[in-house]
Amino acid sequence: CVAFCWTTYLTLTMASLRLISQRIAPRILAVASQQTRGMATEKQIFNQIVSTKNIRKITASMKMVSAAKLKGDENRFKAAKAFNAWTGALCTEPIVIGDD
C-alpha cells in the first residue's frame, strides 16, 4: 500500500504541475510582458499622429454639422414665433357679449 500510495501521490503531483504549467504559467508570462513596455517605434508614433489628426478632422466636421442644425432650428423657431403670434391673435379667448 505504501508503494501504491506513493505512486498515486506522484501521479497527482505531476498532474497538478502539468496543469500549472499549461494554464497558469502563460498568464503569468503575459502579465510580466505587459509590465515591461519599451519605447514606441517611429512607425507607431507616426500612426498615432495620423490617427489623432483624423480624429481632429472628424470632430471639426461634426461641429460644422451641429452648427448647421442649430442654425436651421433657430430659423424654424423664428418662423414659429411669427406663426404663433398670428394664431394667438386669431384664437384668443372668446368675448362673451352678455345681456346686461
N, C-alpha and C positions, 0 to 999 in steps of 0.2 A: 504494500500500500504506500510505503514511503517513496519508493521509486516512481510509482504511478502518479502520486500527488505531485511530486517534484516535476515530472514531465508535463503534467497538466498546468502547473503554475508557470513553467517556462513557455508553454504554448500560449497561454493567456497574456503573459507579459510581452511576448513577441508580437501578438496580435494588437495589443494596445500601442506598442511602439510603432508598428506599421501604420495604425490609424493616426497617430500623432504626426508621423512624418508625411502622410498623404493629405491630411485635412488641415492641420493647424500650422505646419511649417510654411506653406505658401502664403498664408495670411500674415504671418509674422514678417516674412520677407517683403511682402507688398507694403506693409506699414513702414518698414525700415527704408524701402526705396522711395517712398513718398516724402519722408522727412529729410532726405539728402538731395535737395534740389540745387542744381548748379545755375550758372548764368544762362540767360536765354541766348539763342543763336541769332545771328544777324537776320536770317530769314524769318524767325519767329517775331522779332521786333518789327520788321518790315510789315509782316502780315497783321500785326496788332495795330500799327499806324494806319494801314489801309482800312482795316475794319472800323476803326474809330472815325475816320473821315467819312466812310459810307454811312455810319450811324448818324453823324452830324448832318449829312445831306438829307437823310430820311426825316430827321427831326425838323429841319428847316422846311421841307415840303409839307409836313403835317401842320406846321404853324401857318403856312400860307393857306392851306385848305380850311383850317379852322377860322382864320381871319375872313376868308371869303364867305363862309357860312354865317359868321356873325354879322357881316355887312348885309347879307340877304335877309337875315332875321330882323335887323334894325329897320330895313326898308319896308318889310311887311308889317312891322309894328307901327311905323308912321302911317302907313295906309290904313291900318286897322283903327288907329285913333280917329282919323277923319271919318271913317265909316261909322264908328261908334258914336261920334258926336251927331252925325246925321240921323242914325236910328234912335238916339236918345231924344232928339227933338221930335221925331215922328211918333215915337211910342212913349210919350210922357204919361204921367198919371192922368186919368180922365177927370175932366172938370164936371162936377155934378151941378147942374142948374136946378136948384130946388124951388119949391113953391113956398115963398115967404109970406 
